Amino acid sequence: MSAGIGHGLRLIRVLWSLSRHGALFPLQSFGAPPWVVCILRLAERRAETERPGERLATALQTLGPTFVKLGQSLAVRGDLIGEDVADDLSALQDALPPFPASEAKATLERELDTAVDALFAVFDETPAAAASIAQVHFAKRHDGVPVAVKILRPGIEDAFYRDIRFFHWIAGLIERFFPAAHRLKPRDVVGNFEETVKLEMDLRLEAAAAGELAENFLDESGFRVPAVDWERTSRRVLTLERIEGIPIDEIQALEAAGIAPRAVLEQSARVFFNQVFRDGFFHADMHPGNMFVCSDGVLSPVDFGIMGRLDRETRYFLADMLIAFLERDYMRVAEVHFAAGYVPNDKSLGAFAQACRAIAEPILGKPQNKISIARLLGQLFQVTRTFEMEMQPQLLLLQKTMLVAEGVGRKLDPESNMWLLAEPLIADWMRENRGPEARLLNLAVDAAQLVERAPQYLAKFDTLTEMISADGIRLHPGTVEAFRGARRGSGWRWLIWVVFGLGLGITLSANLF
C-alpha cells in the first residue's frame, strides 16, 4: 500500500473520530465549500452541550498521544482556530496510564549499560507522573542525592513519527489546494510541532536545554535550574536533581511557609523578562505544575521539553512594538510591523494603525493591575487575516506562555501587574539595546557581517549570471515542473473535495446509524 493511500485511509478514520465528537468545525477555516459545511453541521448536532473547543479536546484525546500533543501545540494558534478553542485546548491533559516498572528498569539498564542497583541506592517503582511520551520515577543516588528519572515509553518514537508523517501530508494538501491558508503556514506549524516532539523524545536535548537555562542564570540568586546528572542521562533517560518545593500557585502553602506571594511575583517577573529579552531563550511550558518555590524562596523550574527561542531581531521588534502600544502610539506600532516585513507593503499603514487602536484601547484603558499584554498580543494576532500578516510561530508560543505567566501573577497578587514590576528592567534593557548608541553599534555589527559574507554573495551572483544566456534565463527542470503542477492543481481541487465528501459521508453514516 502506498503512503498516499495509507494516509488517505487514516484521514477517513480521523474524520470519523472527529465527527463522533462534533469536532470537524476547524475545517471550515480552510474555505470548505457550502455543501461540506452543511454536512459538518449535521455531524455536530450530537454534541451541542459542550463548547467547540471542549469537543475538539475530547476527540484529540481519543485519537492518541500525538494528537494530544498536537492539540497542545495548536493551543498557541488562536489566529488559526480562535481564542476560545485555543483556551480549551490549553486544558488538554497529557496523562496516560503508567507502563510497568520492569520496562522502565529494562530501559535504564539498556541505555546506561549498568544495573539499576549500581545506578541508584533507591529506585521508587511507583511512577511520580506518567505522560504520553515518558514517565518519571523518583530515586536516590549512592551519594545520597535525590533525583528525578524521566524514562521514555517503549516504542513511542515509531508511533510519533508515523503520526507526524501523516500531519505533514495533511499540511501539504492544505497548502496545495487552499491558497488562502498559506499565511497560516500549516507546514511550519507541523514543522515546529515536529521539532518540539524531537526535543521531547531525545532526552539529551532536554538535558541540554536545562543546562543552557542554568548557565543563563548563574548569577541569579533567586532562580535555580536543577542540575543535570549527565552520567545517568541518555537519549531515552534523563536524570535531574529532584526539586522539592511548593507549586507557585499554592498561595496558602507559600504564606504558611513564610514566603510572601508578592515577592515571588516580583522574582517571577524578573526571571521571565530576562529569559525573553536578555537571553532570547525561555521556558515555554511554565504552568504552575512546572514551577516550584523552594523553602528559601528560590524559584526552580522543571520539565524542559518545550523551550522557546527569539533571535535578536525578533526581540527588538517585540520590544519596539510593546513600548509603542504602552505609549498608545498606534502609528508607530504599525510602522514596526511593516518595517519587520510581517505585514505586506501593499496594505494600508493607516488602516493597520486603526485596527491596532481598536484592539488596544479596551485593554489599555483598564486599571493598571488588570492590563494584560498577553491578551493584547492575542487580539493583535486575531486581526492578521484582514492584513495577510504572516504569523510568527515563536511569537505565538511566547504569547501563550505570557498568558499563563500573567494568570499565575494575578493569583499571587491580584493588585499588581507583572509588567509594571519589571518596568525598571524594561527601561534599562531598552536604553542598552534600543537607544541611539545601541542602534549605531548594531548597525556596525550588521555591516561587519555583510562584509564577512560578501564572498558568498559574489559566488551566488556568479551562479545567477551563468543562468542567463543570450536567449534569456534558463529555468531548472524542477522549476518548470512546479509551474506545471500549479496549473494542474486547480483541476485536482474538485476531485479532492469529492473524495473528501465521501469520507464525510462515511463519518456521518457512522453517527446516524
C-alpha positions in Angstrom: 0.0 0.0 0.0 1.5 3.4 -1.0 2.0 6.1 1.6 -0.7 8.3 0.0 -3.3 5.6 0.1 -2.4 4.8 3.7 -2.6 8.4 4.7 -6.0 8.7 2.9 -7.4 5.8 4.9 -6.0 7.3 8.0 -7.7 10.6 7.2 -11.1 8.9 6.9 -10.6 7.2 10.3 -9.6 10.6 11.9 -12.6 12.3 10.3 -14.9 9.6 11.6 -13.5 10.0 15.2 -13.7 13.8 15.0 -17.3 13.7 13.7 -18.3 11.4 16.6 -17.5 14.2 18.9 -18.8 17.0 16.7 -15.3 18.3 16.2 -15.0 18.8 12.5 -15.6 22.6 12.7 -11.9 23.7 12.3 -12.1 22.5 8.6 -14.3 25.5 7.9 -11.3 27.7 8.4 -9.8 26.4 5.2 -12.5 27.5 2.9 -14.6 24.4 2.6 -17.5 24.5 0.0 -21.0 25.2 1.3 -22.1 21.6 0.8 -19.3 20.4 3.1 -20.2 22.9 5.7 -23.8 21.6 5.7 -22.5 18.1 6.3 -20.3 19.4 9.2 -23.3 21.0 10.8 -25.3 17.7 10.6 -22.4 15.8 12.1 -22.1 18.2 15.0 -25.7 18.2 16.2 -25.0 15.4 18.6 -22.6 17.4 20.8 -24.3 20.8 21.3 -24.0 20.8 25.1 -20.2 21.3 25.0 -18.2 24.2 23.7 -16.5 23.5 20.3 -13.0 23.6 21.9 -14.1 21.0 24.6 -15.4 18.7 21.8 -12.2 19.0 19.9 -10.1 18.4 23.0 -12.1 15.2 23.8 -11.7 14.0 20.2 -8.0 14.5 20.2 -7.7 12.5 23.5 -9.4 9.6 21.8 -7.0 9.7 18.8 -3.9 9.1 20.8 -0.9 10.8 22.4 0.4 12.5 19.3 -2.9 14.2 18.7 -3.0 15.3 22.3 0.5 16.9 21.8 -0.8 18.5 18.5 -3.7 19.9 20.4 -1.4 21.4 23.0 0.7 22.9 20.1 -2.5 24.3 18.5 -3.4 26.0 21.8 -0.9 28.8 20.8 -2.6 29.3 17.4 -5.6 31.4 18.4 -5.3 33.0 15.0 -5.9 29.7 13.4 -8.6 28.1 15.5 -10.0 31.0 17.5 -9.1 32.1 21.0 -11.9 30.3 22.7 -11.0 27.0 21.1 -7.3 27.6 21.9 -8.1 28.2 25.6 -10.0 24.9 25.7 -7.1 23.1 24.1 -4.8 24.6 26.7 -6.5 22.5 29.3 -5.6 19.2 27.5 -4.1 16.8 30.0 -1.1 15.0 28.8 -1.5 12.0 31.0 -1.7 8.2 30.3 -1.6 5.1 32.5 1.9 4.2 33.5 3.9 1.5 31.9 5.3 -1.3 34.1 8.3 -0.5 36.3 10.0 -3.6 34.9 10.1 -2.0 31.4 11.4 1.3 33.0 14.2 -0.6 34.6 15.0 -2.5 31.4 15.3 0.8 29.6 17.6 2.2 32.2 19.9 -0.8 32.1 19.9 -1.0 28.3 20.5 2.8 27.8 23.1 3.2 30.6 24.7 -0.3 30.3 24.6 -0.5 34.1 22.4 -2.4 36.6 19.8 -0.3 38.3 21.2 -1.2 41.7 24.5 0.1 40.6 23.0 3.4 39.4 20.7 4.1 42.3 20.7 3.2 46.0 16.9 3.6 45.9 14.6 3.5 42.9 10.9 4.0 43.5 9.0 1.7 41.2 5.8 3.7 41.5 5.9 6.5 38.9 5.6 10.0 40.2 4.0 11.1 36.9 3.1 9.4 33.6 2.6 11.3 30.4 2.3 10.4 26.7 6.0 10.4 26.0 7.6 9.5 29.3 7.1 8.8 32.9 9.1 10.0 36.0 10.4 7.9 38.9 12.0 9.3 42.0 15.3 7.8 43.0 18.3 8.4 45.3 21.9 8.0 44.2 24.5 6.2 46.3 25.9 9.5 47.4 22.5 10.4 48.9 21.4 12.9 46.3 17.7 12.6 45.5 17.0 12.7 41.7 14.1 12.5 39.3 14.5 10.0 36.5 12.5 10.5 33.3 12.2 7.5 31.0 10.6 7.3 27.5 7.7 5.0 26.8 8.7 1.8 25.0 8.2 2.2 21.2 7.0 5.8 21.5 9.3 7.1 18.8 7.9 4.9 16.0 4.3 5.9 16.9 5.0 9.6 17.0 7.0 9.7 13.7 4.2 7.7 12.0 1.7 10.3 13.1 4.0 13.2 12.2 4.3 11.9 8.6 0.6 11.9 8.4 0.4 15.5 9.7 3.0 16.6 7.1 0.8 15.0 4.4 -2.3 16.9 5.6 -0.4 20.2 5.8 0.8 19.7 2.2 -2.8 19.1 1.0 -4.0 22.3 2.8 -1.2 24.4 1.2 -1.7 23.0 -2.2 -5.5 23.3 -2.5 -6.2 26.2 -0.2 -4.0 29.2 -1.2 -5.8 31.4 1.4 -4.3 29.2 4.1 -0.7 29.9 3.1 -0.4 32.8 5.5 -1.2 30.5 8.4 1.9 28.4 7.4 0.4 24.9 8.1 3.7 23.3 7.0 5.5 25.5 9.5 3.0 24.6 12.2 3.7 20.9 11.7 7.4 21.5 11.3 7.6 23.4 14.6 5.5 20.7 16.2 7.9 18.0 14.9 10.9 19.9 16.3 9.1 20.1 19.7 8.4 16.4 19.6 12.0 15.6 18.6 13.3 17.7 21.5 11.0 15.8 23.9 11.9 12.4 22.6 15.6 12.9 22.7 16.1 13.5 26.4 19.7 14.5 25.9 18.3 17.6 24.2 16.0 18.4 27.1 19.0 18.0 29.4 21.0 20.4 27.2 18.1 22.9 27.4 18.1 22.7 31.2 21.9 23.2 31.1 21.7 26.3 28.9 18.9 27.8 31.0 21.0 27.2 34.1 24.1 28.9 32.5 22.0 31.9 31.7 21.0 32.3 35.3 24.3 31.5 37.0 24.4 35.0 38.6 20.7 35.0 39.6 20.3 34.1 43.3 16.5 33.8 43.2 16.3 31.3 40.3 17.9 27.9 40.1 17.6 25.2 37.5 18.0 21.6 38.7 21.4 20.1 37.8 21.7 17.5 35.1 23.2 14.2 36.0 24.9 13.5 32.7 26.3 10.2 33.8 22.8 8.9 34.2 21.3 10.6 31.1 21.0 9.2 27.5 18.7 9.6 24.6 15.9 7.7 26.4 16.7 8.6 30.0 17.1 11.9 31.8 18.2 12.3 35.4 17.9 15.6 37.1 18.3 16.8 40.6 15.0 16.4 42.4 13.2 19.6 43.2 11.3 19.8 46.5 9.2 22.9 46.8 5.7 24.4 46.7 3.9 24.8 43.4 4.0 28.5 42.6 0.2 29.0 42.6 -0.5 27.5 46.1 -0.8 30.8 47.9 -1.8 29.4 51.3 1.1 27.0 51.4 3.5 29.8 50.4 2.2 32.0 53.2 2.3 29.2 55.7 6.0 28.7 54.8 6.7 32.4 55.5 7.1 33.2 51.8 5.4 36.5 50.6 3.5 35.9 47.3 4.3 39.4 46.1 8.0 38.7 46.5 7.5 35.5 44.4 5.7 37.6 41.8 8.5 40.2 41.6 11.1 37.5 41.2 8.9 35.7 38.5 8.6 38.9 36.6 12.3 39.5 36.6 13.1 35.9 35.6 10.6 35.9 32.8 11.8 39.2 31.4 15.4 38.1 31.4 14.6 34.8 29.7 12.6 36.6 26.9 14.5 39.8 26.3 18.0 39.3 27.7 18.6 35.7 26.6 16.0 35.0 23.9 15.6 31.6 25.4 12.6 30.9 27.6 10.7 28.1 29.3 7.6 27.7 27.2 5.7 25.3 29.4 5.6 27.3 32.6 2.3 26.2 34.0 2.1 26.1 37.9 3.0 22.4 37.9 6.3 23.1 36.3 7.5 25.9 38.7 8.2 25.4 42.3 9.2 27.8 45.2 11.8 26.2 47.5 11.9 26.8 51.2 14.4 29.7 50.8 12.1 31.5 48.3 14.2 30.5 45.2 12.2 29.6 42.1 13.0 26.3 40.4 11.5 25.1 37.1 11.1 21.5 36.0 10.3 19.9 32.6 12.4 21.5 29.8 10.8 19.7 26.9 9.2 22.8 25.4 11.5 25.8 25.1 11.2 28.9 23.0 13.8 31.0 21.2 13.7 34.6 19.9 16.5 35.9 17.8 17.9 39.4 18.2 15.7 41.0 15.5 12.5 39.4 16.9 13.3 40.6 20.4 13.9 44.1 19.1 10.6 44.0 17.1 8.8 42.8 20.2 10.2 45.5 22.4 9.6 48.3 20.0 6.0 47.1 19.4 5.2 46.8 23.1 6.6 50.2 24.0 4.6 51.8 21.2 1.5 50.0 22.4 2.0 51.2 26.0 2.6 54.7 24.8 -0.5 54.4 22.6 1.4 55.4 19.6 -0.5 53.2 17.1 1.1 54.6 14.0 4.4 53.6 15.5 3.0 50.1 16.2 2.0 49.8 12.5 5.4 51.1 11.3 7.2 48.5 13.4 5.2 45.7 11.8 5.8 47.0 8.3 9.5 47.5 8.9 9.8 43.9 10.1 8.1 42.7 7.0 5.3 41.0 9.0 2.6 42.9 7.1 2.7 43.2 3.2 3.7 46.6 1.9 0.6 46.8 -0.3 -1.6 47.0 2.8 -2.6 50.4 4.3 -0.4 51.6 7.1 -3.1 53.9 8.4 -5.7 51.1 8.4 -3.4 48.8 10.3 -2.8 51.5 12.9 -6.5 52.0 13.2 -7.0 48.3 13.8 -4.3 48.3 16.4 -6.0 51.2 18.2 -9.3 49.3 18.1 -7.9 46.3 19.9 -5.6 48.1 22.3 -7.8 50.8 23.7 -10.3 48.4 25.5 -7.3 46.7 27.1 -5.0 49.6 27.9 -8.0 51.6 29.3 -8.4 49.2 32.2 -6.8 49.7 35.7 -3.1 49.0 35.6 -3.4 45.8 37.6 -5.8 44.4 35.0 -3.9 45.2 31.8 -2.9 42.0 30.0 -0.1 42.3 27.5 -0.7 38.7 26.5 -4.4 39.4 25.7 -3.2 42.4 23.7 -1.0 40.2 21.6 -3.7 37.7 21.3 -6.1 40.3 20.0 -3.4 41.6 17.6 -3.0 38.1 16.1 -6.7 37.9 15.5 -6.7 40.7 13.0 -4.0 39.0 11.0 -6.4 37.6 8.4 -7.5 41.0 7.2 -4.0 42.3 6.7 -2.5 39.0 5.5 0.1 39.2 8.2 2.4 36.2 8.3 2.3 34.5 11.6 5.5 34.0 13.6 5.3 30.7 15.5 7.8 31.8 18.0 5.7 34.9 18.9 2.6 32.7 19.2 4.4 30.4 21.6 5.5 33.4 23.6 2.0 34.9 23.7 0.6 31.7 25.2 3.5 31.5 27.7 2.8 35.1 28.7 -0.8 34.4 29.2 0.0 31.6 31.7 2.6 33.8 33.5 0.0 36.6 33.8 -2.6 34.2 35.2 -0.2 33.0 37.9 0.8 36.6 38.6 -2.8 37.6 39.3 -3.1 34.7 41.7 0.0 35.7 43.6 -1.1 39.3 43.9 -4.4 40.5 42.3 -3.5 44.1 42.8 -0.1 44.0 40.9 0.9 43.7 37.3 4.0 41.7 36.5 4.9 44.0 33.6 4.8 47.1 35.9 7.0 45.3 38.4 9.5 44.6 35.6 9.4 48.2 34.3 12.9 49.1 35.6 14.4 46.1 33.8 12.5 47.1 30.7 13.8 50.7 30.8 17.4 49.6 31.3 17.2 47.0 28.6 15.6 49.5 26.1 18.3 52.0 26.9 21.1 49.5 26.4 19.7 47.8 23.3 17.3 50.3 21.6 18.9 53.6 22.4 20.9 55.7 19.8 24.3 54.3 20.8 23.0 50.7 20.7 21.4 51.2 17.3 24.7 52.5 15.9 26.6 49.6 17.4 24.1 47.1 15.9 24.5 48.8 12.5 28.2 48.4 12.7 27.8 44.7 13.6 25.5 44.2 10.7 27.9 45.9 8.3 30.7 43.7 9.5 28.7 40.6 9.0 27.8 41.8 5.5 31.5 42.3 4.6 32.2 38.8 6.0 29.5 37.2 3.8 30.5 39.2 0.7 32.3 36.2 -0.9 29.2 34.0 -0.6 27.0 36.7 -2.2 29.5 37.1 -5.0 29.5 33.4 -5.6 25.7 33.4 -5.8 25.9 36.3 -8.2 28.3 34.3 -10.5 25.9 31.4 -10.5 23.0 33.7 -11.5 24.9 35.2 -14.4 25.7 31.7 -15.6 22.0 31.0 -15.8 21.5 34.0 -18.1 22.4 33.4 -21.7 21.8 35.3 -24.9 18.5 33.5 -25.3 17.3 34.7 -21.9 17.0 32.9 -18.5 17.2 29.2 -18.3 14.9 27.6 -15.7 15.8 24.5 -13.8 13.6 21.5 -14.9 12.3 21.2 -11.3 11.0 24.8 -11.5 9.3 24.1 -14.8 7.6 21.0 -13.3 6.5 23.1 -10.3 4.8 25.6 -12.6 3.0 22.7 -14.4 2.0 21.3 -11.1 0.5 24.6 -10.0 -1.6 24.6 -13.2 -2.8 21.1 -12.7 -3.7 21.9 -9.0 -6.9 23.7 -10.0 -8.2 20.6 -11.8 -7.4 18.4 -8.9 -9.2 20.5 -6.3 -12.7 19.4 -7.2 -11.6 15.7 -7.2 -10.1 16.2 -3.7 -13.4 17.6 -2.5 -15.4 14.7 -3.9 -13.1 12.2 -2.1 -13.3 14.3 1.0 -17.1 14.3 0.7 -17.2 10.5 0.5 -15.1 10.4 3.7 -17.6 12.8 5.4 -20.4 10.7 4.2 -18.9 7.7 5.8 -18.4 9.5 9.1 -21.9 10.9 9.0 -23.4 7.5 8.4 -21.4 6.2 11.4 -23.1 8.9 13.6 -26.6 8.3 12.3 -26.7 4.6 12.2 
